[in-house]
Structures are given as C-alpha cells and as structure tokens.
Amino acid sequence: MAFCLEFLGKISRLKTFETDMMETKFNRCLSTVDLTLLGIGGMVGAGLYVLTGTVAKDTAGPAVIISFLIAGFASLLSALCYAEFGARVPKTGSAYIYTYVTMGEMWAFLIGWNIILEYLVGGASVARAWSGYFDELVGFRIRNFTYEHITGGPWDHPPLAKYPDFFSLVLIIIVTIAVAMGANFSAKFNTVFASLNLCVVVFVIGVGLAFADIDNWKGEGGFAPFGFSGIMSGAATCFYAYIGFDAIATSGEEAKNPAKSIPIAIIVSLVVASLAYVGVSTALTLMVPYTDIQPEAALPGAFHQHNLPWAEYIVGVGALCGITTSLLSNMFSLPRCIYAMANDGLLFSFLAKLNSRTQVPVTATVTFGVLASILALIFDLEALVEFLSIGTLLAYTIVAASIIVLRYQPIENGVTDIDADGDDFDVNKQKKAKALDIHAEEYGKLKSNFDCFRFLMTFQPGTVPAFSTLMMGIFMFALAAVLSYGSDAVTNAEGWAIFLIVLFTGVIGMAFFIICIHYQNTAILTFKVPFVPFVPALSMFCNAVLMMKLSYMTWIRFVIWVTLGMILYFTYGIRNSKEARRWNAENSPEVHYFVMPHQSLCTINGSIELQQPANHLNTDSDSDSHTLISHKEK
C-alpha cells in the first residue's frame, strides 16, 4: 500500500517555480503584433488553399461557411483557456507546462510527448505540401526529374513516399536556420510572409466577390446540399484548420508583456483566421457552383473558370507564403516544447542548452530539424496527418480541465498572477484583489448556502471540484462515444442508447453542479476565461466529440505512441526530473510553493523561511495575504 501511495505521489508531482515568473533565460523581444502574426501564420496556411475546396466539394457544399463558423467557435473555447494560462503562467511549453502546474508530472509528460509528435510530423507534412504545391505550379518538373535521374520511377514501398523529396528537405533546413537565429529574426521572417499571405487573402475575397453569383447557392441541393450532418462533418474537418494558436502560448517566455500580449494575440489571431476562412469560403462558393470546384486546386480553378489566369499566380504566391508561415510556426514551437521538458529533466538534458547569443535552444532546434527533414525526405506522411489531431484535441481537453481545477484550488495551492504590466503583482495589489472577493479565503470550499451537501466539507478544499472535473471528463467521453458510434441506435430511439445517454448526461450534470456549488477564485488580475466552469466544460465536450470522430486506426497509432512515451517516462523521466530530485532530497519534504515578487525563499533542512523587503513586512492579522504560498504533500 505504501509503495502504491508513493508511486501515485511521484506521477502526480506538480511543477514548482522558485523564482520570479517573469525571470527567463530567453530573450523577451516579441510584441503583441509579433505574437498575433505568429498565430495567424500558424492557422492561415495550407488549410485555406486546400481544405476549403475539399470540404465544400465533398462534405458541406456552400454551407462550408457555417462549418467554419462552428469550428471557429469550438476553437475559441479552447483558445480562451490557453489565453488565461498564457497570461498567468508565462512559461515556454504551452499545454505541457499548464498541465504540469495543475494535473501532475505524468499527465504533463503525456501532453508534451504528443505535442512533440504533432509539431515534428506536422512540420514535415507542411514541407511536403509546400514542395508539392510549388512542383504543381512549375508543371511537376521536380517530380519528373527525380523519377528520371534518381529513382528510375516511383517507389512502391509503403510507408515510404513515391519519391525522395529533396526540395522539402532543403526547405526545412532553411526554416530551421531561421528559427535558430533567434526569436526576433523568426518574428520578422514570419511577419513578411504572413503579411503577404493576408494581402492575397484580401485579394481573393475582393476579386472573388466581384464575380459572385447568388444562384450558385440555389443550385443542386441548395445552400446545404448535404444537410445538417454534412455541416457538422465539415465542422469536424474544419476544426483542424484552426490548430496553430498554441504557438503563441509556446512563446510565453519570449513575449515582452505576456499578461497582456498573449490573450490579445490568441483572440485576435483566431478572429482574423475565422474571417479569412469564412471570407474565402464565401467568395469561392459564390464564384462557382460547389459541384464544379476542383478540390486539389479550388481557388486557382475558380479564377481559371472566369478567365483570370494571372490571378492564379497571385493565389499561388499566397499559398506558398501561407504554407511557409505554417512550417515556421511548427519549427518555432517544436524546440521550445522540447526545451521545456528537457529543462524539467523529463527529456535528455543536452536538449535544454540555450545559445548564449541567440537565446534559443539551438541543440533542440537543429536535432529535431534534422529529424523533420528526414521524415519529409522519404516518408509518406498523409496517413499520419489525422493522427496529429488526436494529440492536439487531448491537449485542448486537458488544458480546459486544468482551468476548472486551478480556479477551484485554495489560494495556498494556486498560481501567482502577474499584472498587465508584465510583473508579478505585489502584496498591495494582491490585497486589493482579495478585498474585491469576500470569499478569497474560501476558494475550493463548499458555498455556505448549500448546507444539505455538508458532507462534502470533510474533504480538503479543491479536492471535490477536481474529482468532479475528472468524472465529468470521463463521462463526456462516454457520452461522445455513444453519440458517435451509436448514432443509428440514437436515431432509432433504441432503449439501450437512450438509457446510456440519460445516465451519462445525468452524471455529467451532477458533476457540473457539484463544481458550481464551490467557491472559485475570481480575483485574477490577468485575463480570465468567462463563465467558468461552463466554457471549459463545453470545450471539453466539443473536443471529446471530435476525438470520437477519428478512425480506429488513429486510436491504435495513438496508443502505440503513448506506450512508447510511457516507457521513456518510467525509465528516465520519473527519476531524473527536477521534481524527482526535490522529492529525493535528504531531509527535505516535497514542497509546492509559489512566491510573490520582491521576496526570496530559503529552504533550510526542510523548513521554509520567507525573506522580504522591510516595506512589505506586515505583522497584523492581515498577514494571510499569502506572500508565501506553500503546500506540503504528506
């Protein structure tokens, strides 16, 4: 029993911060505009020029516009959660670090492990897309040259590609060099290409609407020829076009003012991406009937039908610029997530080395840049593209759940906020925030007007909301499975399906109610998600439904990849993490603490001693302002 408790304690160790939240080895050089364009570059890329035509042609028809709006709303729910964490925990690592400070070490490793695969394979896939699009523009000369002079014809050895793509290899190397030259250079590089891409998007919308014909929405099948199911299926596909805003959160330690910039950049970039997708979809489906759309080249084909061949080249330039920014977003975020994990001891330490001049993890950048270039060179990555989605959706789900858990934690276990000026807020600001909330000492406890649930008061503050969040998440996935895999039974109102839906919905509702009857932390000086726990819970359910729409092969690959990750974690990470060294320190208990600024923390033989400037000393009864926030695990 003791071994089990010790094991559970190890895998649930939380990330601790010993220094000022704003202190970093990175270069804080990115402005709000830089971060916004980085997010736009990650979202408005290949999907705009390929996905729009494919969904309109085969899935939703002109109602692809509604599909993008629904997908944008679902993405907004996740984006709000990322925005709050990005402002409150301005550290590199995105969902990985957010999970580490709320859920524990093993969950954090799982999320980080999947993020690595997402960026690695995603970057290689985007590079091949860039190469393929450019090759198409020049009449497939690259492919034909490779067949004739290198391979002697197409390869037929899955999972290898039909031919080695040397162009994509060179492209990844170029982008890797750009990323290794520093965040400031990467931001300027991204700004140029993202700006050009946005100009082309405006051109496509403006010129396209000039040739609009409303009758194209009244043709075969009308505006929604595939019905509501087609719209929802299209939304599930379109959701993946919005993956990319997490690159902003990954840059938390390189933002000049993360508390202000990260929430603004995430929301603005998502709004711009939504407008771009909706605008281009509107122009495309009004220019030509959806039945005449060429999925592989929707926009060039539409302009070609209106005898505008010169516009095809402008669209081609925009597509290449958009795909370039998508590639940069992947290769920019990848080494930072790896650095965060390696710096915490969960991956090999040499990956956590920063270059003294550029202040970026050059070793991680080059190492995984080489791996991505090899993948792009010889492998067919189309089968893995859907696989990337499951890791992203899992990260979104965990981050949403973490928001609920964190909001209902007692203040001694919480996360220190930083103010909008970029500094950890001082004691006076914290007192002012607490004065605005009369329940500041009750966070995580049962509300006083629910005495009928008094038995819940026997648990530690924050425990019941956290457990309820876990139960709510489990039954959300169960309900999503019934709705997805038993859709025919639900449509036919079969007894077992209706029973399960009622049962699972009831449990979810009860868990949600129990969360709501506890006090939550509302005295947050930075950006905060509105309508908690409703917004994070809705985000969790949307992500669960989307995950259940993935194929069974995707789930099998996911289980294999997670198994490999767990082997690495239990053979290396669990013993070498910084928290493990703290755990094993002689005569030192496990301590989770978050320290306000203008203070220092000394740990001597397991005891905690707070040192702070004289002007912050306070000996009255108001000393519970939590200048030191500590939590000892038994």
C-alpha positions, 0 to 999 in steps of 0.5 A, a space after each residue: 500500500 505504501 509503495 502504491 501511495 508513493 508511486 501515485 505521489 511521484 506521477 502526480 508531482 506538480 511543477 514548482 517555480 522558485 523564482 520570479 515568473 517573469 525571470 527567463 533565460 530567453 530573450 523577451 523581444 516579441 510584441 503583441 503584433 509579433 505574437 498575433 502574426 505568429 498565430 495567424 501564420 500558424 492557422 492561415 496556411 495550407 488549410 485555406 488553399 486546400 481544405 476549403 475546396 475539399 470540404 465544400 466539394 465533398 462534405 458541406 457544399 456552400 454551407 462550408 461557411 457555417 462549418 467554419 463558423 462552428 469550428 471557429 467557435 469550438 476553437 475559441 473555447 479552447 483558445 480562451 483557456 490557453 489565453 488565461 494560462 498564457 497570461 498567468 503562467 508565462 512559461 515556454 511549453 504551452 499545454 505541457 507546462 499548464 498541465 504540469 502546474 495543475 494535473 501532475 508530472 505524468 499527465 504533463 509528460 503525456 501532453 508534451 510527448 504528443 505535442 512533440 509528435 504533432 509539431 515534428 510530423 506536422 512540420 514535415 507534412 507542411 514541407 511536403 505540401 509546400 514542395 508539392 504545391 510549388 512542383 504543381 505550379 512549375 508543371 511537376 518538373 521536380 517530380 519528373 526529374 527525380 523519377 528520371 535521374 534518381 529513382 528510375 520511377 516511383 517507389 512502391 514501398 509503403 510507408 515510404 513516399 513515391 519519391 525522395 523529396 529533396 526540395 522539402 528537405 532543403 526547405 526545412 533546413 532553411 526554416 530551421 536556420 531561421 528559427 535558430 537565429 533567434 526569436 526576433 529574426 523568426 518574428 520578422 521572417 514570419 511577419 513578411 510572409 504572413 503579411 503577404 499571405 493576408 494581402 492575397 487573402 484580401 485579394 481573393 475575397 475582393 476579386 472573388 466577390 466581384 464575380 459572385 453569383 447568388 444562384 450558385 447557392 440555389 443550385 443542386 441541393 441548395 445552400 446545404 446540399 448535404 444537410 445538417 450532418 454534412 455541416 457538422 462533418 465539415 465542422 469536424 474537418 474544419 476544426 483542424 484548420 484552426 490548430 496553430 494558436 498554441 504557438 503563441 502560448 509556446 512563446 510565453 517566455 519570449 513575449 515582452 508583456 505576456 499578461 497582456 500580449 498573449 490573450 490579445 494575440 490568441 483572440 485576435 489571431 483566431 478572429 482574423 483566421 475565422 474571417 479569412 476562412 469564412 471570407 474565402 469560403 464565401 467568395 469561392 462558393 459564390 464564384 462557382 457552383 460547389 459541384 464544379 470546384 476542383 478540390 486539389 486546386 479550388 481557388 486557382 480553378 475558380 479564377 481559371 473558370 472566369 478567365 483570370 489566369 494571372 490571378 492564379 499566380 497571385 493565389 499561388 504566391 499566397 499559398 506558398 507564403 501561407 504554407 511557409 508561415 505554417 512550417 515556421 510556426 511548427 519549427 518555432 514551437 517544436 524546440 521550445 516544447 522540447 526545451 521545456 521538458 528537457 529543462 524539467 529533466 523529463 527529456 535528455 538534458 543536452 536538449 535544454 542548452 540555450 545559445 548564449 547569443 541567440 537565446 534559443 535552444 539551438 541543440 533542440 532546434 537543429 536535432 529535431 530539424 534534422 529529424 523533420 527533414 528526414 521524415 519529409 525526405 522519404 516518408 509518406 506522411 498523409 496517413 499520419 496527418 489525422 493522427 496529429 489531431 488526436 494529440 492536439 484535441 487531448 491537449 485542448 481537453 486537458 488544458 480546459 480541465 486544468 482551468 476548472 481545477 486551478 480556479 477551484 484550488 485554495 489560494 495556498 495551492 494556486 498560481 501567482 498572477 502577474 499584472 498587465 504590466 508584465 510583473 508579478 503583482 505585489 502584496 498591495 495589489 494582491 490585497 486589493 484583489 482579495 478585498 474585491 472577493 469576500 470569499 478569497 479565503 474560501 476558494 475550493 470550499 463548499 458555498 455556505 448556502 448549500 448546507 444539505 451537501 455538508 458532507 462534502 466539507 470533510 474533504 480538503 478544499 479543491 479536492 471535490 471540484 477536481 474529482 468532479 472535473 475528472 468524472 465529468 471528463 470521463 463521462 463526456 467521453 462516454 457520452 461522445 462515444 455513444 453519440 458517435 458510434 451509436 448514432 443509428 441506435 440514437 436515431 432509432 430511439 433504441 432503449 439501450 442508447 437512450 438509457 446510456 445517454 440519460 445516465 451519462 448526461 445525468 452524471 455529467 450534470 451532477 458533476 457540473 453542479 457539484 463544481 458550481 456549488 464551490 467557491 472559485 477564485 475570481 480575483 485574477 488580475 490577468 485575463 480570465 476565461 468567462 463563465 467558468 466552469 461552463 466554457 471549459 466544460 463545453 470545450 471539453 465536450 466539443 473536443 471529446 466529440 471530435 476525438 470520437 470522430 477519428 478512425 480506429 486506426 488513429 486510436 491504435 497509432 495513438 496508443 502505440 505512441 503513448 506506450 512508447 512515451 510511457 516507457 521513456 517516462 518510467 525509465 528516465 523521466 520519473 527519476 531524473 526530473 527536477 521534481 524527482 530530485 526535490 522529492 529525493 532530497 535528504 531531509 527535505 519534504 516535497 514542497 509546492 510553493 509559489 512566491 510573490 515578487 520582491 521576496 526570496 525563499 530559503 529552504 533550510 533542512 526542510 523548513 521554509 523561511 520567507 525573506 522580504 523587503 522591510 516595506 512589505 513586512 506586515 505583522 497584523 492579522 492581515 498577514 494571510 495575504 499569502 506572500 508565501 504560498 506553500 503546500 506540503 504533500 504528506 
